[in-house]
Amino acid sequence: MPIFSLPSKYGIGTLGEEAYKFIDFLKKSGQTYWQILPIGTTGFGDSPYQSFSAYAGNPYFIDLDFLINEGLLNKEDVENIKWYEEPDKVDYEILYKSRYQVLRKAYEKFRISPPPDFEKFKFENDYWLKNYAMYSAIKDYHSGMPFYMWEDGYKFRKKEYILKAENELSDRICFYEILQYLFSAQWFKLKEYANRNGIKIIGDIPIYVAADSADVWGEPEQFSLDKDLMPTAVAGCPPDAFSDDGQLWGNPLYDWKYMKKDGYGWWIRRIAYSSKLYDIVRIDHFRAFSAYYSIPYGDKNAVNGKWVKGPSNELFDAFEKKLGKLSIIAEDLGTIDNDARELLSYTKYPGMRVLQFAFTPDTESSYLPHNITKNCVVYTGTHDNDTAVGFMKDGDGSQVAFMKEYQRIDDGDSFNWSLIKAAMATSADTVILQMQDFLGLDNSARINIPSTLGGNWQWRISENCCNDWLAKIIYDCTKTYFRVPEIKKAREKQSNFA
């Protein structure tokens, strides 16, 4: 359930009261995890997987009612603003035009008398916050242009231009620092509440960063760039059964040779911070640590790409040496070879199994429920899949027919709940289910269609959907498969399940 999909009168879900209510709902439902999408700042295309920073939180998620309660806003500041066109969809254009104007008013009050821990926050996060705030301020100064289109002084971080920015853009830099403080304060209060109520948060980090980001601008040496700071090659996926042209993501690739010389410090800092933000970190496109797909920069599709060996075990040895044991879920979907499987085995991280990918007639997939092993996380579908009901209506007919036969679903049965129960009944240690599937929503509630631009990352849940009636149904289902917390704990004490 993404943060942006929570109910809110301000056009997008936030870290406010509805997020706390959702945690209460999860507890009543017998759940132990809440998986969210990346929470970074979003740009063109609105994708949380193309953020301006690997660290900064999305200012849209800062709850305005909390700011009113803290005296940083007045009710008049948020009234008479049109926050959305449709109540069940996020309108990012409206938010871009309105949200920052309101947050600017909160900033003006905040800076008059900042709380005592603001300077501590800046000091503890200086290794990313300073670059991010300055990048954002200079980006505003250039009317939102990507950093690689700035004049050379700013683009290459020449000393005199950085000093100029510190002097002339100090107000704007401070604005972005304060937004991150407000986000952080609200986030960690919410996380503490979740943990206190037995809910662990699974965060999601993209393996790559955006070409136009504070990360690439601030530390260009970590990436495979030419002398003009343009990528020499970009990320994506090769052609497959779903796409003749493959997927061209366009993210710059890492300079793994440099990173190795640096002791993988960039990645260690990122994983350490993510492990602080979340209880469990899901790493998107995990297989790229084994081998990554490299596409020549400037190509129009992914056809001419090639696989290049990644850092593999060495990187995770560095993680363990510096950070100890980590709680990580490896997104191992798509094209997986033996090297990728060996890396997953080496790390002992759980991989993913998606039931919508399981039901190919005449092929015994490892994703079929009877083949799923314990050390993995089972999903009915992810943010890139249709909802269960949408899949039933519009998915491949032979796959849907096989799924119905396999699960003994009659026409009168509830397709979404049959799929949920199939996931619950597997041997997997963990099952994650889409909120849309609990509600039986069709593809109008789909989060994302890969390789498309526009219309994605918009779905919002209607208010009062997460009610006690639904919580009881989910709890009873979870209890049937011995997955509610109290039953799991009791079962784990029995020797035959230890």
SULVEN-V386947 format. One line per field, one symbol per residue. ss: DSSP state (H for helix, E for strand, C for the rest). psi: psi as a letter, one per 40 degrees, with the letter a starting at -180 (. if undefined). burial: 1 if it has 16 or more other ideal C-beta (glycine too) atoms within 10 Angstrom, else 0. A space follows every 10 residues. Layout:
ss->???
psi->???
burial->???
This chain:
ss->CCHHHCCCCC CCCCCCHHHH HHHHHHHHCC CCEEECCCCE CECCCCCCCC ECCCCCECHH HCCHHHHHHC CCCCHHHHCC CCCCCCCCEC CHHHHHHHHH HHHHHHHHHH HHCCCCCHHH HHHHCHHHHH HHHHHHHHHH HCCCCCHHHC CHHHHCCCHH HHHHHHHHCH HHHHHHHHHH HHHHHHHHHH HHHHHHCCCE EEEEECCCCC CCCHHHHHCH HHECECCCCC ECEEEEECCE CCECCCEEEE EECECHHHHH HCCCHHHHHH HHHHHHHCCE EEECCHHHHC EEEEEECCCC CCCCCEEEEC CCHHHHHHHH HHHCCCCEEE CCCCCCCHHH HHHHHHHCCE EEEEHHHCCC CCCCCCCCHH HCCCCEEEEC CCCCCCCHHH HHHHCCHHHH HHHHHHCCCC CCCCHHHHHH HHHHCCCCCE EECCHHHHHC CCHHHCCCCC CCCCCCCCEC CCCCCCCHHH HHHHHHHHHH CCCCHHHHHH HHHCHHHC
psi->hideeiiief eiiafadddd ddddddddef ieihhiiiei iibheeheeg ieiedhihdd ehhdddddde eeiidddeif hheidhdeih gddddddddd dddddddddd edgiideddd ddddededdd dddddddddd dffeiideei iddddefidd ddddddddfd dddddddddd dddddddddd ddddddeehi hhihhidiii dgidddddgd eeigiadefi idiiiaiiia ddhdeahhde iiiigddddd deffdddddd dddddddidh hhhifdeedd hihhhhheie aedeiihhha dbdddddddd ddeahihihh hfiahhaddd dddddddeih aihhdeedgh iehgieeide ehidgihhid iadeiiiddd dddeihdddd ddddddefhi deihdddddd ddddeieidi hhihddddef iaeeeidihi fihheifehi iiiedgiddd dddddddddd ffeidddddd deehdee.
burial->1111111101 1111110111 0110111111 1011111111 1110011111 1111111111 1111111100 0110001100 0011000011 1101100110 0110111001 0000000100 1100100111 1111111110 0000011101 0001101000 1000100010 0111111111 1111111001 1001000011 1111111111 1111111101 0111100010 1011111100 0000011110 1111110010 0001011101 1011101111 1111111111 1111101010 0100101001 1100110110 0000010111 1111000001 0011001011 1111111111 0000001110 0100011111 1110111111 1100100011 0111011010 0000111111 0111110101 1111111110 1110111100 1000011111 1000010001 1001101100 0011000000 00000000
